[in-house]
Amino acid sequence: MPVISVPQAFNEEDLYVDLRQMLGQPLFLKCEGFNFAGSIKLKAATEMVESAERRGVITRDSILVESSSGNLGVALSMIAASKGYRFFCVTDTRCNLATRLMMEALGSTVHVVSEGTADGGLLGARLAFVRDLCAANPHCVWLSQYTNADNWKAHYRRTAPAIARGFPDLDVLFIGVGTTGTLMGCARWFRRWHRPVRIVAVDSVGSAIFGDPPGRRMIPGLGMSVRPPLLDESYVDEAVRVEEADTIRTCRSLAMRGFLFGGSTGTVVSGAKKWLDRHDTRGLTPVAIAPDLGERYLDTIYQSNWVRGLYGEDVLLPDGPTEGDGRAHRAGASKGMTF
């Protein structure tokens, strides 16, 4: 029976969902959202803060500062509250309302950037605001998830070894990319493993991580408008791009089976299925990492008016029982499944 005194001490590391029946392809989904921060970002947040503490960078007077589209901001808010630090998060208009409210409930200050820069978009504007903030206040400590090696070391030390314990015959690992911390930590660890593992990065269309021109992205989490400083492409075997419409279809399809996942997870699962459909999967052991759960997306991905307004009617799956006959709804829903 786990008994904890700080929230970051708990994280369910060994939970997987077998998606074979839903996808028609073998795929084990590693669920990372079962902790008090609700996402895989708890690992990076803990590693970055505790490393800075060990090095004496953070003191009792420090104000932790970070740019985040959401999940890391929640994780840092939780840790800051637990340790008695102040935390200032700089986000943008794509941040889900529930995520912002969670950060504020945990005592953090949240600044929302509404206009992007000409060369860096909303992320560029967020980073510029952080730099100005740190220059104006010597107590500010910018953890910088985009350049901080402790970001990927968290997954080198924890995420990859956990996957290896659960799947000693692992063949392919699908990892969503943003800062690329999860990708680089896992890829580095498996490069040294006793058997070759194919590392497939899953990115959003509109992201510039792998050299594509930046475009519109409305779902926070994966993708970046610039190349991440942490990325070393020599560790990546392949990159798959996923349209946001397919992310939404996948999330809503999983929800109709009872699994409410977040946008990052929908992207990873959609990209993994796309890859698996093109390859011979007989005898293959594939694992995908699910970074988040779905509660924070109830007013976006799972809100039909939001989806319809941005992506059109065709993206929507049946999202409620018909009057009189639930069986008719279920039959119609199965026809609308993307899997």
C-alpha positions in Angstrom: 0.0 0.0 0.0 1.7 3.2 -1.1 1.8 6.0 1.5 3.3 9.3 0.4 3.9 12.7 1.9 4.6 14.7 -1.3 2.5 14.4 -4.5 5.5 13.8 -6.8 6.3 10.6 -4.9 3.5 8.8 -6.7 3.5 7.8 -10.4 2.0 4.6 -11.9 4.8 3.3 -14.1 3.6 -0.1 -15.2 0.1 0.3 -16.7 -0.4 -0.6 -20.4 -3.5 -0.8 -22.6 -3.6 -3.5 -25.2 -5.1 -1.8 -28.3 -5.2 -4.8 -30.6 -9.0 -5.2 -30.7 -9.5 -1.5 -31.3 -6.8 -1.0 -33.9 -6.7 -4.3 -35.7 -3.0 -4.2 -35.1 -0.8 -5.1 -32.1 0.0 -2.1 -29.9 0.7 -1.7 -26.2 0.0 1.8 -24.9 2.1 2.9 -21.9 -0.2 5.1 -19.8 1.8 7.9 -18.2 -1.1 10.1 -16.8 -1.7 8.3 -13.5 -0.1 10.7 -11.1 -1.1 13.9 -9.4 0.1 16.0 -12.3 -1.8 14.0 -14.8 0.9 13.5 -17.4 4.4 12.2 -18.2 5.7 15.8 -17.6 5.9 15.0 -13.9 9.1 13.1 -14.6 10.9 16.0 -16.4 9.6 18.6 -13.9 10.8 16.6 -10.9 14.2 15.9 -12.5 14.8 19.6 -13.5 13.8 21.0 -10.1 15.7 18.5 -8.0 18.8 18.8 -10.2 18.7 22.6 -9.9 18.3 22.2 -6.1 21.3 19.9 -5.9 23.4 22.5 -7.8 22.3 25.3 -5.6 20.5 27.1 -8.5 17.2 27.2 -6.6 17.0 28.8 -3.2 14.1 29.6 -0.9 13.8 33.0 -2.5 13.7 31.7 -6.1 10.7 32.1 -8.4 10.6 29.2 -10.8 9.7 30.3 -14.4 8.8 28.2 -17.4 7.2 28.4 -20.8 4.6 25.6 -21.2 1.6 24.8 -23.4 0.1 23.1 -20.4 1.2 19.7 -18.9 4.6 20.7 -17.7 3.1 23.9 -16.2 0.8 21.7 -14.1 3.6 19.5 -13.0 5.8 22.4 -12.0 2.8 24.0 -10.3 2.3 20.9 -8.2 6.0 20.5 -7.3 6.4 24.2 -6.5 3.3 24.0 -4.2 4.8 20.9 -2.5 8.2 22.5 -2.0 7.0 26.0 -1.1 8.3 27.8 -4.2 6.6 30.4 -6.3 6.0 29.4 -9.9 5.3 31.7 -12.9 4.1 29.9 -16.1 4.0 31.6 -19.5 1.6 30.0 -21.9 -0.5 31.0 -24.9 -4.1 31.0 -26.1 -3.9 27.3 -27.1 -3.6 26.3 -23.5 -6.8 24.5 -22.3 -8.8 26.5 -19.8 -8.9 23.5 -17.4 -5.1 23.4 -17.5 -4.8 27.1 -16.7 -7.3 26.8 -13.9 -5.4 23.9 -12.4 -2.1 25.8 -12.3 -3.9 28.8 -10.7 -5.6 26.4 -8.2 -2.1 25.2 -7.2 -1.0 28.7 -6.4 0.9 29.5 -9.6 0.8 32.8 -11.6 -0.1 32.2 -15.3 0.5 34.7 -18.1 -1.2 34.1 -21.4 0.5 35.3 -24.6 -2.0 36.1 -27.3 0.1 37.3 -30.2 3.1 35.5 -31.8 6.3 36.9 -33.1 7.0 37.1 -36.9 9.8 34.5 -36.8 8.9 32.3 -33.8 5.1 32.3 -33.5 3.4 32.0 -30.1 6.4 30.0 -28.8 8.7 32.7 -29.8 6.6 35.3 -28.0 6.5 33.1 -24.8 10.2 32.7 -24.8 10.8 36.4 -25.3 8.5 37.1 -22.3 10.4 34.7 -20.1 13.7 36.3 -21.1 12.4 39.7 -20.2 11.0 38.5 -16.9 14.3 36.9 -15.9 16.3 39.9 -16.9 14.1 42.1 -14.7 14.1 39.9 -11.6 17.2 38.2 -10.3 15.2 35.8 -8.2 13.7 34.2 -11.4 15.1 30.8 -12.3 14.2 29.6 -15.8 14.2 25.8 -15.9 14.1 25.8 -19.8 12.6 22.5 -20.7 13.7 23.2 -24.3 17.4 23.1 -23.6 17.7 21.4 -20.2 19.4 18.0 -20.4 17.6 16.9 -17.2 14.5 16.8 -19.4 15.7 13.8 -21.4 17.7 12.3 -18.5 14.4 11.8 -16.6 13.2 9.4 -19.3 16.7 7.8 -19.7 16.6 7.0 -16.0 12.9 6.1 -15.6 10.7 5.7 -18.7 12.9 3.6 -20.9 14.0 1.1 -18.2 10.4 0.7 -17.2 9.4 -0.2 -20.8 12.3 -2.6 -21.1 11.2 -4.4 -17.9 7.7 -4.9 -19.2 8.6 -5.7 -22.8 12.0 -7.5 -23.1 11.2 -8.4 -26.7 10.4 -4.8 -27.7 10.8 -4.1 -31.5 9.3 -0.7 -32.1 8.7 2.3 -29.8 6.4 5.2 -30.8 7.1 8.5 -29.0 5.4 11.8 -29.4 7.6 14.8 -29.9 7.6 18.4 -28.5 10.7 19.4 -26.6 11.9 15.9 -27.6 12.9 15.1 -24.0 11.0 11.8 -23.9 12.2 10.9 -27.3 15.9 11.6 -26.7 15.9 9.9 -23.2 14.3 6.7 -24.5 16.2 6.6 -27.7 19.6 7.0 -26.0 18.7 4.3 -23.5 17.6 1.8 -26.1 20.6 2.5 -28.3 22.6 0.7 -25.7 20.2 -2.2 -25.1 20.8 -5.8 -25.9 18.6 -5.8 -29.0 17.8 -3.2 -31.7 14.7 -1.2 -31.2 13.2 0.9 -33.9 12.5 4.5 -32.6 9.6 6.1 -34.4 8.9 9.8 -33.6 5.3 11.0 -33.9 4.9 14.7 -34.7 1.9 16.9 -35.6 1.4 18.3 -39.1 2.3 22.0 -38.8 5.3 21.3 -36.5 8.8 22.4 -37.6 10.7 19.8 -35.5 11.9 17.7 -38.4 12.4 20.6 -40.9 8.8 21.1 -42.2 7.6 24.7 -42.4 5.5 25.7 -39.3 1.8 25.8 -39.7 -1.4 26.1 -37.7 -1.6 23.9 -34.7 -4.5 24.3 -32.3 -4.0 21.3 -30.0 -1.3 21.9 -27.3 1.3 19.3 -26.4 3.1 17.9 -29.3 5.0 19.8 -32.0 7.0 23.0 -32.0 7.3 26.0 -34.3 11.2 25.7 -34.2 13.7 22.8 -34.1 14.1 21.7 -30.5 17.7 22.2 -29.2 17.6 18.8 -27.5 16.9 16.9 -30.7 19.6 14.6 -32.1 18.1 13.0 -35.2 20.8 10.3 -35.4 18.9 8.5 -32.7 15.6 8.6 -34.6 14.8 5.9 -37.2 11.7 7.5 -38.6 9.3 10.3 -38.1 5.5 10.1 -38.7 3.3 13.2 -39.1 -0.3 13.3 -38.0 -3.0 15.7 -39.0 -4.9 17.3 -36.1 -8.2 16.0 -37.5 -6.8 12.5 -37.2 -5.8 13.2 -33.6 -9.3 14.2 -32.8 -10.8 11.2 -34.6 -8.5 8.9 -32.6 -9.2 10.5 -29.3 -13.0 10.3 -29.8 -12.7 6.7 -31.0 -10.8 5.7 -27.9 -13.3 7.5 -25.7 -16.1 5.5 -27.3 -14.4 2.4 -25.9 -14.1 3.9 -22.5 -10.6 5.3 -22.7 -10.5 9.1 -22.3 -7.0 10.2 -23.4 -5.5 13.6 -24.2 -4.5 15.1 -27.5 -0.9 14.1 -27.3 -1.9 10.5 -26.8 -4.4 10.6 -29.7 -1.6 11.9 -32.0 0.8 9.1 -30.9 -1.8 6.3 -31.3 -2.9 7.7 -34.7 0.7 7.9 -35.9 1.5 4.4 -34.6 -1.5 2.9 -36.4 -0.4 4.7 -39.6 3.0 3.1 -39.3 1.7 -0.3 -38.4 -0.7 -0.4 -41.3 2.3 0.0 -43.7 4.4 -2.8 -42.1 4.3 -6.6 -41.5 3.3 -6.8 -37.8 3.5 -10.6 -37.5 5.5 -11.4 -34.4 6.1 -7.7 -33.8 6.1 -6.2 -30.3 5.3 -2.5 -30.6 4.8 0.0 -27.7 3.6 3.6 -27.8 3.9 6.1 -25.0 0.6 7.9 -23.9 1.7 11.2 -22.4 -1.6 12.4 -21.0 -5.3 11.7 -20.0 -8.3 13.5 -21.5 -10.0 15.5 -18.8 -8.2 18.7 -19.7 -9.5 18.4 -23.3 -13.2 18.3 -22.5 -13.8 21.8 -23.8 -11.7 21.3 -27.0 -11.2 17.8 -28.5 -14.3 16.4 -26.8 -16.5 19.5 -27.4 -18.3 19.1 -30.7 -18.8 22.8 -31.4 -15.1 23.5 -30.9 -14.2 20.6 -33.2 -16.8 21.6 -35.8 -15.7 25.2 -35.9 -12.1 24.4 -36.5 -12.0 21.2 -38.5 -15.5 20.7 -40.0 -18.3 18.3 -39.5 -16.5 15.3 -41.0 -14.1 15.0 -38.1 -16.9 14.3 -35.6 -17.9 10.8 -34.6 -21.3 10.0 -33.1 -21.0 11.5 -29.6 -24.2 10.7 -27.8 -26.9 8.0 -27.6 -30.0 8.4 -29.8 -33.4 8.7 -28.2 -35.1 5.4 -27.7 -32.5 2.9 -28.8 -29.0 2.8 -27.5 -28.2 -0.2 -29.6 -28.8 1.8 -32.8 -26.3 4.4 -31.5 -23.7 1.7 -30.8 -24.1 0.2 -34.3 -23.8 3.6 -35.9 -20.8 4.4 -33.8 -19.0 1.3 -34.8 -19.4 2.3 -38.5 -17.9 5.7 -37.7 -14.9 4.3 -35.9 -11.6 5.2 -37.6 -10.0 2.0 -36.3 
